[in-house]
Amino acid sequence: MSIGLNPIIAPVWLALFGALIVGLTIWAYARKMRTTSGAWRWVALTLRLIAVALCLLAALRPSVSIPEKKSGNAAILLMIDTSSSQQIRDEVGSRSRWEVGKQALADAKKSLEGRGPELEVHEYQFDGTLREAAVDDATKPEGRETAIGSMLLEAVKKHSGTPISAIYLISDGANNGGIAPLVAAENLKRQLVPVSTIGVGSENAGGESRDVAIRDFVVGPTVFVKNKPEIRAVLSVRGFAGVPLEVSLYAEGETEPVARKTVTATDPNAVVAVTGLEYVPTVPGEKRMTLTVKPRDGELVLANNEFTSYLNVLKGGLRVLYLQGPNFSWEPRFLIRALDAAKEINVDYKVVRRAASGDSGLLPDSDFAPGTYDVYIIGDLPADHLTAKQQRDLADLVEKGAGLMMLGGRSTFGPGGWGSSPLARVMPVNVSANDGQIEPEGGFKVVPNDRGLENYLLRLAPDRAESSRLWGNLPKIMGTNLFLGAKPNAIVLAAADTANREPLMVVMDTGRGRSAAFGGETWPWRRSIDDAGILAHLRFWRQAILWLAHKEDAGDQEVRLKLDSRRIALGQKLDFSATAEDAKKDPIPGVVFRGTITHLGPDGKPEPVNLFPQGNRATGAYFATGKPGEYRIEVIGTKDGKEVGRADSRFMVYEDDRELENPAADRSLLRQIAEITGGKSLQPEEIDDALESLDTTNTDRVSLTEYRIWDNWPFLILFTLVLTLEWWLRKSRGWV
């Protein structure tokens, strides 16, 4: 017999609360009955204190568990592990764990034959799920997870009305999911259910096994035609120290590898980085990229020698050259991030650390050749860091159609000597070497004027009022260069919120090109405390480049599809979202999206998937419960019954190999389960003898029955009776 408590609140607080109630009860009786005499007043007080004690006892919620014998048919559960780790061949004679376990199961069933009708034998297969089914030649150990604890509890729950004589568990003990097995064992101990474990597999398999696995593969994910994407991978190598490993990269549509690399692990258990793989796509579109490692003799698993990802190859986008001088600035770091986020923009960043000497400079003249770049950004760079020829060529490029933007700094505009350079004729502002800077304490806001809020370059939202609000919420910038003034054909789009309203953003059409002057730096916006500032920074720079390149009206309305991942394991969730944008890349309101997902196999059929509106986008999720392989997701956007556009993308569903990441059997876990529950830890060949000696003649089984002291009708009657007697006594004595 055991006694248990389950207080409604923490015991410390319950004790304090009880002491307070007892004290108040005694104080109330002392005041009421100080003028009375006789033993009855103590009887009344005692009855009231008994009622209080009963309340406190109920708050403790005590229970008594008493062992009781129950008669009926007994059950024996035979459970065999069908997870993929049972395929490992580390038993005597190179037999697999599955072969040894299946033989042990057959021996157990043979020993239990003819035991009589009072004994029920149930055979279960388990991995991450539990199945009552007999093992035959068609049964394969292919489960992707082992959940020993959860499966034990689920099996017992299925027989809650039948006494269980014993559970015989056949497994390698390599648990990787569900409830902790030892927690489940403690639960079974309280239910008096013994678990005898039959261990298979070697506990030294991890140290002796050999395997090469591709753990990560990154390519792109976007790149322009004829440009090199970033490609890198990580290998996990076990047992192949000093052995050359051949890595090959395949591109969709190519029969031969597009790149090869040989790597070598220096340690028996090593993580090897793979770099130096190069691939230059020549055709735009989505390409499936596959990385493989040539299998070596003795490898434990071959499925992890291949890893697939996807590369988006874009048509020739806008090429931008960002030039920075030797002075340190935060601007390049955040500006490049913003431009890299725009898939149609490809930025090259170059730091020019010293002045040019005559016709010789650090930059090649080819950087200023026609067609090399569409837009030039000049950061904190003095004019003399470019040769005179490069300055003339750059000015000519702007007049012939290129874009130019100069940012504020200590060595730009007038202080940088640009007022006397050939570039002065294409700049939208007049500058002088005597121009200064303003850097007020705390900085100042950038305030677009009416023309600025209407201009594509500064429009942060489709609605003018919302755009103005977003500009007002952006962090302040630190300072700005002063200008002599805007040129007659230039337009001032924004100014500082200072007393003199110094112009900050000035733009101008010059020849067939465009130029812009921004007196400050934009990096404080990127360091905003909320996402709105980051998004505003991204949008500003993307629109600035498109405007400078005359591309603000290019393109058509478009549906975009974004996948959170291009590779998921079976059972995992893929989140995705869809948006619809007009030619100016503003969201199109009121678009309804529908989607389908298709397995790209011979019998794949489109399956509908729901998308739910969330602001200017729609989101959906897909749970990978089908076959592994390649899938395509397609979304179609419609408005007022007419199609706005459609987009599709592919992703890969793979089988998780967590069962084989650590191939060692965990016999110690099995021994602990048996010890806790009162079962036996057996070798496979011992199960026959163990079952032969099992006594199943007595089907009476002992189980614990819980009785709640506080939750029954006698307790309620006692409480009611005590209070009634106490009230009657006070009434009869005239104390109420």
Secondary structure, DSSP 8 states (H G I E B T S, - for coil): -EEEE--SS-HHHHHHHHHHHHHHHHHHHHHHTTT--STHHHHHHHHHHHHHHHHHHHHH-EEEEEEEEE-S-EEEEEEEE-BGGGG---SGGG--HHHHHHHHHHHHHHHTTT--TTEEEEEEEESSSEEE----TT----BS---HHHHHHHHHHHTTTS-EEEEEEEE-----SSS-HHHHHHHHHHTT--EEEEE-S-TTHHHH-BEEEEEEEEE-SEEETTS---EEEEEEEES-BT-EEEEEEEETT-SS-SEEEEEEBSSSEEEEEE--------S-EEEEEEEEE---TTBS-SGGGEEEEEEEEE-S-EEEEEEE-SS--SHHHHHHHHHHTSTTEEEEEEE--S--BTTB-SS-GGGGSTTS-SEEEE-S--GGGS-HHHHHHHHHHHHTT-EEEEE--TTSTTTTTGGGSGGGGGSSEE--TT--EE--TT-B-EEE-HHHHHSGGG--SSSHHHHHHHHHHS--BS-EE--SEE-TT-EEEEEESSTT--EEEEEEEETTEEEEEESS--HHHHT-SSHHHHHHHHHHHHHHHHHHTT-TT-S--EEEEEES-SEEETT-EEEEEEEEE-TTS-B-TT-EEEEEEEE-STT---EEE--EEETTEEEEEEE--S-SEEEEEEEEEEETTEEEEEEEEEEEEE---HHHHS----HHHHHHHHHHHT--EE-GGGHHHHHHT---S---EEEEEEEESSSSHHHHHHHHHHHHHHHHHHHHTT--
